[in-house]
């Protein structure tokens, strides 16, 4: 399938070409895609998907259901789903026939209760992981579930555009922000919930990363171990094989830079470096600072000098 052109070219397409280009993102829901085309021009891809979300929420219920029902059932026969859906739904080879049978029963129960198809942003998760999501959805309020499904349609479309276009490299500052938060989790500075909150914050700040999005959904997916999604995220940003020792080194270096940039008090930075890296020099400086109140100004200067040495810079 051809990639998606830049937003300027999307804006310039005639109505038929626009439908042909954008329809695969939305499983070819005709009335919705036509409405979206009428909303041009878009200043950016973000504006396009913001408009898609607003249109999906505001159009008539019959059109909303048409948009949801354009998507195949989760766990549908691979022979009848689009290539994009097959990739998203994690249609792995499995001998667990119970998974397919359970999904079939749950999909039927969901459609009977709500009157529209269950749609969720799967993000490549195995089909078995969708079962608890469907079970919880069956107890949701109908209007809330309709809104969630429509929002997920837009998330799916955004992910499809990224897949067709190919990943855009993250700016170095964003790669560093991801590496710092995952490193804090690896060394125990933050817990599971703290890491997931950090992913939500980064996404809210505009970081676009499939791996980050998958990690942000770990609680909803009942992911028991964050290790695998963290490893995939680190590989995505070019840090495959990232381990705890590297995490401790990164945090120590980042803290040393914060000391020199006067973002941290020298003693606070020294304590953190000693904690995350077991650095003997900083541990000794902390010990001396705590017992020598009169000499703390001089020790602050020693801490700054040690930070320079740690970073390999000249004072």
BELKA-V441994 format. One record per run of one state. SS is the DSSP state (@ for helix, = for strand, . for the rest). FROM is the first residue (numbers start at 1). LEN is the number of residues. Records with the same first field share a line. If there is no record, write none. Layout:
SS: FROM-LEN ; FROM-LEN
This chain:
.: 1-6 ; 13-2 ; 27-3 ; 39-6 ; 59-2 ; 70-8 ; 81-2 ; 89-8 ; 115-13 ; 138-4 ; 166-6 ; 187-5 ; 205-5 ; 217-9 ; 237-7 ; 261-5 ; 278-2 ; 292-1 ; 312-4
@: 7-6 ; 15-12 ; 30-9 ; 45-14 ; 61-9 ; 78-3 ; 83-6 ; 97-18 ; 128-10 ; 142-24 ; 172-15 ; 192-13 ; 210-7 ; 226-11 ; 244-17 ; 266-12 ; 280-12 ; 293-19
